[in-house]
Amino acid sequence: MDQARLTFKEMCARFDVTPRTLRYYEYIELLSPIREGRSRFYGPREIARMTLILRGRRFGFSLEEIRQWLLLYDHKGTKEQYQVFIDLADRQLEELQAQRRALDKTIEDLKALRDRTAELLKG
């Protein structure tokens, strides 16, 4: 595998994504591979963008948020992109913390119900 340029198949393998996912990311303009005939090649820029896309998805950002954030780099530069990322991250951290609180409550309720049910079996 050439580290500077990956084929479509190599890109899928490197990032463990399906061809459908990779084509979709191209369709919504998150990625812009170099085309040579029917072949597509992904250079360092696209590899870096794919890393950021997958990281953003793991953190719970929407594809549109990621797309807009990546566009900032091209149009306004790094400083603006960093500021927007901080704003997005703050919002997402609040959402994840709320989800954690809800999940902790659900776990607590389920444990209590299980314990009460176990006591009924004993009694």
HUZI-V776467 format. One record per residue. N is the residue number from 1. RES is the residue in one small letter. SS is DSSP state (@ for helix, = for strand, . for the rest). OMEGA is omega as a letter, one per 40 degrees, with the letter a starting at -180 (NA if undefined). Layout:
n:res:ss:omega
N:RES:SS:OMEGA
N:RES:SS:OMEGA
This chain:
n:res:ss:omega
1:m:.:i
2:d:.:a
3:q:.:a
4:a:.:a
5:r:.:i
6:l:=:i
7:t:=:i
8:f:@:a
9:k:@:i
10:e:@:i
11:m:@:i
12:c:@:a
13:a:@:a
14:r:@:a
15:f:@:i
16:d:.:i
17:v:.:i
18:t:.:i
19:p:@:i
20:r:@:i
21:t:@:a
22:l:@:i
23:r:@:i
24:y:@:i
25:y:@:i
26:e:@:a
27:y:@:a
28:i:.:i
29:e:.:i
30:l:.:i
31:l:.:i
32:s:.:a
33:p:.:i
34:i:=:a
35:r:=:i
36:e:=:a
37:g:.:i
38:r:.:a
39:s:=:i
40:r:=:i
41:f:=:a
42:y:=:a
43:g:.:a
44:p:@:i
45:r:@:a
46:e:@:i
47:i:@:i
48:a:@:i
49:r:@:i
50:m:@:i
51:t:@:i
52:l:@:i
53:i:@:a
54:l:@:i
55:r:@:i
56:g:@:i
57:r:@:i
58:r:@:i
59:f:.:i
60:g:.:i
61:f:.:i
62:s:.:i
63:l:@:i
64:e:@:i
65:e:@:i
66:i:@:a
67:r:@:i
68:q:@:a
69:w:@:i
70:l:@:i
71:l:@:i
72:l:@:a
73:y:@:a
74:d:@:a
75:h:@:a
76:k:@:i
77:g:.:a
78:t:@:a
79:k:@:i
80:e:@:i
81:q:@:i
82:y:@:a
83:q:@:i
84:v:@:i
85:f:@:i
86:i:@:i
87:d:@:i
88:l:@:a
89:a:@:i
90:d:@:i
91:r:@:a
92:q:@:i
93:l:@:i
94:e:@:i
95:e:@:i
96:l:@:i
97:q:@:i
98:a:@:i
99:q:@:i
100:r:@:i
101:r:@:i
102:a:@:i
103:l:@:i
104:d:@:i
105:k:@:i
106:t:@:i
107:i:@:i
108:e:@:i
109:d:@:a
110:l:@:i
111:k:@:i
112:a:@:i
113:l:@:i
114:r:@:a
115:d:@:i
116:r:@:i
117:t:@:i
118:a:@:i
119:e:@:i
120:l:@:i
121:l:@:i
122:k:@:a
123:g:.:NA
